[in-house]
């Protein structure tokens, strides 16, 4: 029996030895260098956050093209007469004088008034256009026909065309007209007479003066 107990002790010792080899300091006595060895916990390393994507830079809106095409086949005079209701005959260069005593005239734009252009450059017969909207004291929109420009066919009507006043006194005697279909591009300076209103001249304070509201 003693021999069997010795064999059991020897067997247990052989099994425990490898386990103690993997546990440094487990059975070390105080002062043994193995007593200072401790298992190390892994440290957490803060990873840098990925950069946030930059929001897209808003792009400038394209220039607004307000002008729209109308019927083809009318020159400026019959078109202005049809749209404004002002019944004046003859070429556009004759409208300002023909309106004297018949229609009110003035230097202030109003919706429905006719802007009269005298002859200038290649525009030998003058031009007439109808005011469709007053944007501010220096900018209006007109409807007209048979105006030369890029992409415009002869005798083509256009609506919503912008016109700038560039006169010194803001009396609309010198203007620049939108070129083609782009609302922020303007052509050369044109002289004008002023505006003809579809009402009798008695509604004016003085011939050629500002129109009453």
C-alpha positions in Angstrom: 0.0 0.0 0.0 2.8 2.4 0.8 4.3 1.7 -2.6 1.0 2.4 -4.3 0.7 5.8 -2.5 4.2 6.7 -3.5 3.4 6.0 -7.1 0.2 8.2 -6.9 2.3 11.1 -5.4 4.8 10.7 -8.2 2.1 10.8 -10.8 0.5 13.9 -9.4 3.8 15.6 -9.3 4.5 14.9 -12.9 1.1 16.3 -13.9 1.4 19.5 -11.8 5.0 20.3 -13.0 4.0 21.5 -16.5 1.2 23.6 -15.1 3.5 25.4 -12.7 5.9 26.0 -15.5 3.2 28.1 -17.2 2.4 30.0 -14.0 5.5 32.0 -13.2 5.6 33.1 -9.6 2.7 30.9 -8.6 4.7 29.0 -6.1 7.6 31.5 -5.8 8.5 32.5 -2.3 8.9 36.2 -1.2 12.0 37.7 -2.7 12.0 35.3 -5.6 12.3 37.4 -8.9 9.4 35.3 -10.3 7.1 36.8 -7.7 7.3 40.2 -9.5 6.0 38.8 -12.8 2.3 39.6 -13.3 0.2 39.0 -16.4 -0.3 42.2 -18.3 -3.7 43.3 -19.5 -3.8 44.6 -23.0 -4.1 48.4 -23.2 -6.7 50.1 -25.2 -5.4 52.4 -28.0 -7.6 55.2 -29.2 -7.8 55.1 -32.9 -8.2 58.5 -34.7 -11.7 59.1 -36.0 -11.9 59.2 -39.8 -12.4 62.8 -41.1 -16.0 63.8 -41.9 -16.7 64.4 -45.5 -17.0 68.1 -46.4 -20.4 69.2 -47.5 -20.6 70.0 -51.2 -20.0 73.6 -52.1 -23.1 75.1 -53.6 -22.6 76.2 -57.1 -23.8 79.5 -58.4 -27.2 79.2 -60.0 -27.2 79.6 -63.8 -28.4 82.8 -65.3 -32.2 82.8 -65.6 -33.5 83.0 -69.1 -36.8 84.8 -68.7 -37.5 85.5 -72.3 -39.8 83.1 -74.1 -40.6 82.7 -77.8 -43.9 83.8 -79.2 -45.4 83.6 -82.7 -43.3 84.1 -85.8 -44.5 86.4 -88.6 -45.2 89.8 -87.0 -43.0 92.9 -87.2 -42.7 95.1 -84.1 -45.6 97.5 -85.0 -48.5 95.1 -85.5 -47.3 93.1 -82.5 -47.1 96.2 -80.2 -50.5 97.4 -81.5 -52.1 94.0 -80.8 -50.6 93.6 -77.3 -51.0 97.3 -76.0 -54.2 98.2 -77.7 -52.7 101.5 -78.9 -54.0 102.1 -82.4 -51.2 104.0 -84.2 -50.3 103.3 -87.8 -47.1 103.8 -89.7 -43.5 102.7 -89.0 -42.2 102.5 -85.4 -40.1 105.7 -85.9 -43.4 107.6 -86.4 -45.2 106.5 -83.3 -43.9 109.1 -80.8 -45.1 112.0 -82.9 -48.3 110.3 -84.0 -49.2 109.8 -80.3 -49.1 113.5 -79.6 -52.6 114.8 -78.8 -54.0 111.3 -78.9 -52.3 109.3 -76.2 -50.5 110.2 -73.0 -46.7 110.2 -73.2 -44.0 110.2 -70.5 -40.7 109.1 -69.1 -41.8 106.6 -66.5 -42.4 102.9 -67.3 -45.8 101.3 -66.7 -47.1 97.9 -67.6 -48.9 98.1 -70.9 -47.1 101.2 -72.1 -45.2 101.2 -75.4 -41.5 102.1 -75.3 -40.7 104.0 -78.6 -37.2 103.8 -80.2 -36.2 106.4 -82.8 -34.0 105.2 -85.8 -30.4 104.5 -84.9 -27.6 102.5 -86.6 -29.1 99.7 -88.7 -32.5 100.1 -87.0 -33.6 102.7 -89.7 -37.3 102.3 -89.0 -37.2 102.6 -85.3 -38.7 100.1 -82.9 -41.6 99.7 -80.5 -42.0 97.4 -77.5 -44.6 96.8 -74.8 -43.7 97.0 -71.1 -44.8 93.7 -69.4 -43.3 94.3 -66.0 -41.5 97.0 -64.0 -38.8 95.4 -61.8 -37.3 98.6 -60.4 -36.8 102.2 -61.6 -33.9 101.1 -63.8 -35.0 97.7 -65.0 -38.1 96.5 -66.9 -39.3 93.6 -69.0 -40.8 94.1 -72.4 -42.7 92.0 -75.0 -41.7 92.7 -78.6 -41.2 91.2 -82.0 -38.6 91.3 -84.8 -35.6 92.3 -82.7 -32.2 91.1 -83.9 -30.0 89.0 -81.6 -28.3 85.6 -81.3 -30.7 82.7 -81.7 -33.6 84.9 -82.7 -35.4 84.3 -86.0 -36.6 87.3 -88.1 -40.1 88.5 -87.1 -40.1 86.3 -84.0 -41.9 87.6 -80.9 -40.2 87.4 -77.5 -41.8 87.9 -74.0 -40.1 88.9 -70.8 -37.1 90.6 -72.4 -35.1 92.8 -69.9 -34.3 96.4 -70.6 -31.9 98.6 -68.5 -32.2 102.3 -68.2 -28.6 103.8 -68.5 -29.6 107.5 -68.9 -28.1 110.1 -66.5 -31.4 111.4 -65.2 -33.3 108.0 -65.1 -35.7 109.3 -67.8 -35.3 106.2 -70.0 -33.9 108.1 -72.9 -30.9 105.7 -73.2 -31.4 102.0 -72.7 -29.7 98.6 -73.2 -31.7 95.6 -74.3 -31.2 92.0 -73.3 -29.1 90.1 -75.9 -30.6 86.9 -77.2 -32.2 84.7 -74.5 -29.8 85.4 -71.6 -31.2 87.8 -69.0 -27.9 89.0 -67.7 -26.3 89.9 -71.1 -27.1 93.3 -72.6 -26.3 94.9 -75.9 -25.3 98.3 -77.0 -27.0 101.5 -75.9 -30.1 102.6 -77.8 -31.8 106.0 -77.6 -35.5 106.1 -76.9 -38.2 108.8 -76.9 -40.0 107.5 -73.8 -43.3 105.7 -73.2 -46.7 106.0 -74.8 -49.6 105.1 -72.5 -53.0 103.7 -73.6 -55.0 106.7 -72.2 -55.9 110.2 -73.4 -53.3 113.0 -72.9 -55.5 114.7 -70.4 -54.3 112.2 -67.8 -50.9 113.8 -68.0 -49.8 116.8 -65.7 -47.9 118.1 -68.8 -47.1 116.6 -72.2 -44.0 114.6 -71.7 -44.2 114.7 -67.9 -44.7 111.9 -65.5 -47.9 110.0 -65.6 -50.4 110.2 -62.8 -51.3 107.0 -61.0 
